[in-house]
Amino acid sequence: MTGFQNIPKIPELRKRILFTFLMLIVYRLGCHIPTPGINGAALAAFFSQKQGTIFGMVDMFTGGALRRMSIMALGIMPYISAAIILELLSIVIPEIGRLRKEGELGRRKFTEYTRYGTVFLSFVQGFGIAIGLENMAGPGGSLIVPVGGWGFRLLTAITLCAGTVFLMWIGEQITERGIGNGISLIIFAGIVARMPVAVANTLRLIKTGELTPFFMLLLLAFMILVIGIIVFVEKGQRRIPVQYAKRVIGRRIYGGQTTHLPLKVNTAGVIPPIFASSMLMFPATIANFIDPNKMPLLHQIVNYLRPGNLVYSIIYVILIFFFCYFYTAVQFNPMDVADSMKKQGGYIPGVRPGKSTAEYIDRVLTRLTFWGAVYVSAICVLPQILIFKLHVPFYFGGTGLLIVVVVAMDTITQIEAHMLMRHYEGFVKRGFVKVR
């Protein structure tokens, strides 16, 4: 508790935390402002039957905003999609890739392109949602959109696009003037906002006798175990020793020290399970708009691809492995790291600088990514037994818990850095973050 007592003693840190909370409150208030022209009761009844599709997953990341079809129903996902698309284009188009290496001006240009991509994607997605809502109906046959047409489509597209752009601005403001990564904290807030509903559902299951108190204690112990595993692995690093040769510049001698190149076990973060879930849930989403009598084969495939099914779990693990390697390759370029080390006079003992160093780093990273993919797969797949077989809320494991723990660790790390920089004791006397 000493660490929390020291937070108010640092004016800058106190202002940053307060600003972050205020921005998150604004975000949650925006999630309750409905989009005009939609029957909210019919939409809520429709979503209650679609928890196993892409609608349920997106609704989880938006904190229920999609279920209410609020002005922030798209959440921050268009921004993340635009950033990932630009990252992929930077590999294909060298001009975009060079922007990241041109200093502050290049990074600003890259951010500007990301914003344009966010506006385009959010408008297209909003327009598609408007068309989809016109063709949907509640369980009783009540129309979700009583009065459709081009007016409704354009109004919905512009409203959802404006909500996403405003949310993007909130995320950037939190990153710049608050504490932590703004985009990650918005996703974090959306997931945590549904926790009271999950707790209420759990208490209801206990009252009805579907869950016993003893079994609930086992679930809590399992959740603590999962959190411990996530913290343990996320703080793990593979440290590659790097030696810098001595250089004489004028009358000064530079270099000569030994340091290390840290490689995280889970370099890809939480992106692989999000992408894998999206791809697996698309068939179930498409099947909702198709009559089972017209395409029975599609509905048979969807039955095999439901969460909790063995086929679903196997394909899910394969996709997680693929995206772990793919996103790691996009985020980390061994050749760039080797060239940077060579220019600064650094080398790995026993490995020649240049191409040999890049191959060595790539070989180590490949092996490390394998165990990172095993860890992510275990965290995301094993809890499905509890979620879908025993009807337990998803907070006891899976992608949601992984995101919550990782973002919380990152935010606490930044708070710890602010406190230690000003000679205040952090959350733990020897520092909260201990990298193995």
Helices and strands as residue ranges (DSSP letters): H 2-6, G 7-9, H 11-30, H 40-47, H 54-61, H 65-68, H 77-92, H 94-99, H 103-134, H 150-177, H 182-192, H 195-207, H 213-234, E 237-244, E 247-249, E 252-254, E 258-264, H 271-287, H 296-304, H 310-331, H 334-343, E 346-347, H 355-381, H 384-384, I 385-389, G 394-396, H 399-421
